[in-house]
Amino acid sequence: MSLFQAALLLLLLAVPLIAHAGPEVSLWSVHPASLAIVVIYAVGTRTAARVRTGAMWRPVLTHLTRADVEEPESPDAPATASLFLTFAGLAAVLAVSGYLLAQAGGRIADATGLTETAVGALLTAVATSLPELVTTLAAVRRGAVQLAVGGIIGGNSFDVLFVVLSDVAYREGSIYHAIGPGELFWLAVGQAMTAVLLIGLIVRERKGPASIGLESVLLLAIYAGAVALQAAFIG
């Protein structure tokens, strides 16, 4: 399942690059690539459900395979309705916080002279990813490793849909032709990191529980190198 999600993310990230390289066309100021992203995501999500329930092949279980063993629920766990209300309330707080972060990021760019690309990629992106980091670590601590990995990849795939909403909101034509080298650079970095993750999911290392895999080292190196290039050359 995680393999399919990673491949889907690579495909979704490729669409803005293709749109940018292609002709600048739009219908009501919306590029056809935005429709393609929505269709690919919808079809991919439906296909992912089929892969999960009726896969044509399954990975071989070995003595190194670790199954998800979640902690038993506490007898004092809140009711489902209460959980949904809490979830909705926290989602609303995140939405308001996201708006305020965007406003603060724009002012930081104006005050410091940094480009909006640098602020968005390095400050705003990190801040908005912190809730996902917390939920991922919580899932791992509960023993739901597959949930943690799937949440990361699936969340990134969903984030690509924000490009579609941005294209709809941008009324001066195709947003894919309004982006600059910085945005294209981070699109390519995202593809490179996803490709490394996909390779890591396929070629799994035999390593001890206290070690870190080569793919994790490569992911950290790619991101650190991208940040250095952003600061030194792209701005």
N, C-alpha and C positions, 0 to 999 in steps of 0.2 A: 504493500500500500504506500509506504513512504517513498519507494522507488518511483511509483507512478506520479505521486505528488511533485517530486523533484523534477521529473521530466516535464510535467505540465507547467511548472514555474519557469523552466528554461524557455518553453514555447511562448508563454505570455510575455516574458521579458524581451523576446526577439521581435515582437510585433511593433513596439515603439521605434526600435532601430530601423526596421524595414520601412515604416511610415516616414521617418525622417529622411531616409535616403531616397524615397520615391517622390513623385510629383506632389505639389501642394494643391490638393483638391479638398473641398469640403461641401457639405450640404447643410444649410442653415448654420454655418460656422462649425460644424462637427465633422471630423475626418472619418471616412469609412473604417479606418483602423480601430476606432473606438467601438464600433459595432462588432468588429471581428474579435476584440478582446472579450466582450460580453458573451458572444456565442461560444468562443473557445472555453471560457470559464464555465459556462452552463453545461456544455457537452462534457467537459472534463470532469466536473463534479458528478454528473450522472454516471459517467463511465467509471469513476472511482468507486461509486457504490456497487456497481456490478463486479468490479475487480475484487472488492472486499467480500462479497457474498458468493460469487461463483467464479473464482480465479481459475484460469486455464493451467496454471502451474503453481506450485507452492515451494517455499524454501525448505531445504532438508534440515531437520532438527539434529543437532549434534550435542556433544557433551559441553560445548562452549555456548550453546544457545541459552539465553536468559529470558524466561517467560515473565510477563507482567503479573505480579502478585500484589494486589492493592491491599492496603490496611483495612481491616474490618471496620464498618461504620459504628460509631458510638451509639448506644441506645438512646442518648439524649440529643441526637441529631435533629435539627429543625425540620419542620414540615416542608414539603415541596413548594407549596404556595409561598411560604416565607422566603425560600431560597430564590424563587423567581423575582419577588419584589426586591430583595437585596441586590440581585444581579442587575435589575433594571435601574435601581438607584445609583449603583456604582458606575454603570454604563453612562448615565446622564452626567455624573461628575466628570468622567473621562472626556465626554464630548465638550463640556464647558472648558475643562483644562486644556484640551487641544486647541480650542479657539484662542485662549489666552496665550498659549505657547507660541502660536503663529504670530500674534501681535507683538509679543516680546522679542521673538526672533527677528522680525523686521526692524524693530528699534535698535537691537544690538548691531545689526548690519549697518544701519545708518550711523550709529555712534562710534563704531570701531573702524569703519572703512572696509570691513570684510565683505566679500561678495555674498549675495543671498544664497548661492549654491553652497558655499563653504559653511555658512550658518545652518542651512537646511540639512546638509549631509552629515555634519559633525555634531552640532548641538541639538537641533530640533529632533533629528532622527534618533539620537541616543535617548533623549528624554522621553519621547513617545514609545520607545521600545522597552522602557523599564517595567511597565505593567506586564508585558509579555514575558520578560525575564523572570519576574516573580512567580507567575503562574507556571512557567516551565520548571523552575526549581522546586516548586511545591509538588508538581506532578511526579518529578523524579524521586523526591523524598517519600512519596506515597507508594513508590514502586511501579508507577504507570509510565515506563520509559517510552513505549510506543506512542502514548498520548502526548508526551512532551515533544518528541521529534515531529509527529504529525501536526501538532499545533504550530510549531515554528514554520514548517514548510507551507502548511495550509494558510497560515496567517499572512505570509509573504505573498502567496498567490492571490489572496483576497485584496491585499493592498494595491495590486496592479490595477484593480478596478477604480481606484482613486484617480488614475490617469484619465479614465473615461469621464468621470464627473468633472475633472479639471478642464477637459476639452469642451464639455458642454457649457461650463461657466465662462470659458474664455471666448469672448464675442468678437475677437479681431481676426478670426480664421482658425487654421489648424494649429493646435498647441504643439504638435509634434515638430513643426517647422519654426516654432518660437523658442524652443529649448536650445541651449548653447553647448559648447564642448564639455563643460563640467557635468551637466546632466547625462550626456552620452557616456562620459567616462564612468560614472557610477552605475549606469545601466550595464556596462560591460563588466565592471567589478562584481555586480550582483550575479551575472551569468557565470563568471569564473568561480565564484565561491559556491554557487549551487552545483556546478559541475564537479567540483572537488568533493562536495558532500555526497553527490550521487555515486561517485567512484568509491568513496569510503563506505557507503551502504552496500555496495556490491562486493568489493574486495575487503573483507573484514579481517583485521589483523588478529593474530593470536598474541595477546599481551596480558600482562598481569592486571589485577583490579586497581592497582595504585598508579599505573602508567597512563600516559596520554598518547592517543594514536597519532600517526603521521598526518592523517587528514585534518585533525584538530590543529596541529602545529602549522600546517599549510594555510588553513583558514585564518588563523591569527596573523600569519606573515602577510597574506594577501591584503587583509584589512589595514594592517599597520603600514604596509607599503603604499596603499592607496591614500591613506591619510597624509603620509609624507609627501607624496606627489601633489596632492591637492594643495598642501601648504606652500610647497616650493615653486610649483610651476603653474598650476591652474588658477589659484587664487580663490 
